[in-house]
Amino acid sequence: MTLEGHTAFIDYKLRLGVMTVLHTQVPKEREGRGIAGALSKRALEYMAAYLKKPPEYQYLVKH
């Protein structure tokens, strides 16, 4: 994510259907604005939407 010329990112791994958020990185100039939380939320929302598609993963997502 680029915001006002600064890049923030989330580092995660996906293995065997488990998403593990390893790290979020936000430039010092942009800290304290909720950017890391927003990145984490977006990643989890994406994963929840992905898991709803195949029936065998639906039990992993709260309905």
WOMOWO-V471698 format. One record per helix or strand of 2 or more residues. SS is the DSSP state (H for helix, E for strand). FROM is the first residue (numbers start at 1). TO is the last residue. If there is no record, write none. Layout:
{{SS:FROM:TO} {SS:FROM:TO}}
This chain:
{{E:2:3} {E:6:7} {E:9:15} {E:18:25} {H:28:30} {H:35:53} {H:55:60}}
